[in-house]
Amino acid sequence: MVAHAKSLAERLIEERGLTPKSLVLEVASNDGYLLQHYSNRGVRVLGIEPAVNVAKVAEKNGIPTIAEFFGKEFAEALSKSVDRASVIHGHNVLAHVPDIVGFVSGMRTMLADDGVVVIEVPYLRDLIERCEFDTIYHEHIFYFSLTALDTLFKRAGLVISDVERVAIHGGSLRIFATHKKAEATERPRVEAMLESERAWGVHRASLYSSFQARVEGLVGNLRSVVAMAKKSGARVAAYGASAKGCTLLNYAGIDSTQIDFVSDKSLEKQGLAMPGVRIPVRSPKALEAEQPEYAIILAWNITGEILEQEARYRQKGGRFIVPIPEVHVV
């Protein structure tokens, strides 16, 4: 995530010609993992992070941060005391916001005349095509296609000028939006993706109803793999006490009677249990120490990283079960 953020920040510094006089604002700025890369290059930054404990970490790391929820009224008040921003970031936050029109309108208020808003959201098409049903959980209110985003930004007074697909979080959209008066006469990648979504069937109810049947098939396969492993006498653990993992395990009905423990690097999660299924969370060291024959990768969006980190577990005979986009054993 940090490398992903650094690459984007350095690109925008060059493309937008940012200087120490420029301001980069990030909404839902977390601990400053993205803004630090601008700050390190001498660009002014400001984070908006509603989680007070996380905002304090950002401040400690030298990232000026306001611990508030962002919205239209907040932006109007902020604009009276803070310069408008050359770049406004909003990464993996738009899906969490009930008043999305007010949220984007607030970005318009804080955006300089020649500025750009950069948004990243998990992509609906990837969710459906890759059967990523476990990313549907209580914190996510919306799941976005470019078709929906294009309408949203127009309603809020901005226009999407460019779009990219990025691999992070199982497949995401990165959009670039500007003031309408700054709209380019052509936006070829946006128009091409909108046409592609129409051909895909983004407006058809059948696209979404068929998704359910595919989910049921995937979950049935996962249950079968776990059941066969247990029947053979194998021990099964899991890796990554993620929110998506809670959705996956609870929907599949796979609980502590089948899974011995979940390994997770977060010290805040260790010693607790996965909600609903009550599987204890332990350090990744437990995976190598106990060497269960199988471990389900619940944080499948970083499978490559996990496989690399747990090379010793695999060398000693451990095997990972990857559930998404289809159940397979590594």
Steps between C-alpha positions, in 0.01 A plus 500: 500500500781739588682424174174546307449840667858613443484420130180701456625798703825523306312477172263783592781723627658478156183511289341788690822693556443518875718734706532597868221750436261224390262328743405133487198402706394144577162396633513192726876547519561223754844525660643707215628203300431688172551865600846425642632458147390851405631644825837332445525689170421835663135524390251630759249240618185480712322184608136463601459187713193442722663228713656701780750233604624460142514879447727525804739249341509711183574815700778318684641406159506867398185502284261788589163333552150613595298235685159558341259342253520662157191632326349802329450715813843410638663593168323835487629585848850371422523702178487822706827420676690266266619543141322303233691186406689418183435131562229338713527129573223266613608136505268218603267739684221586254330163553470578872325839473118523527477850347719446196369805310579727796839331536601560138351851511732570794793392287389742229494780759858427610640443148710770333379618158772298325506220758417131477311258722645148507266228625558125532209262558462123467352434156156340473594315182796331667283416801247321281731340245746377765221397739638729775183480707689518827577868442130563564475586868351753739757778449439511125179681408571523126667293228596710199504464126646784293147558371381581852808709583463706183144590596598572860782739416288689249231548767764634738636749248813316388585299191703178472773579250693172512481150647739213564461145624738400778553158652487598867217368723402233251455754220427870535419808296717808527318805370621853439242779526517873434273802506252500214642818355835324474345203318700378203317473168587131489531232768562186293571251781191606693272470197653166402441353847146634515427330168665180623278501809189546286600200289578302819146560621550740791133604475359144482356339813597155370867589542453530875258212553737255330775618738319331791507159332875531439558596863307194619714279277826647628395467865394140441844423356674658799289300745587181312875568501499572875280196573726266301808636676344442842377154401856404407615603848670821386503813712372821342589857600444833325705809423385862525229601750350737247151645471454309175604185687214552746251516214647195330515273806163600644321459167669165440426383856865413559577557869729403787395135473680484164764773520753482785615863490552803276849650465522878471792743533288764676582509871160660561322191368713231661339348807150580376265296280339532157144634547221246465713196431709553819829381353795618715747744343868425555839620379627378161768319699232248598472388139859380484509382860194274471532432126133422418470320170278773348433872550224698329620839375220734610690812387515361146561847352860478628551130426837562332634684802377231740650217295834679505486574873406143587752325278633290791151371580464390138850351485411281799194366319228751586244575230285808455135495391424809290121556486464789251438523203470121508598247764845353440788362706855638480 
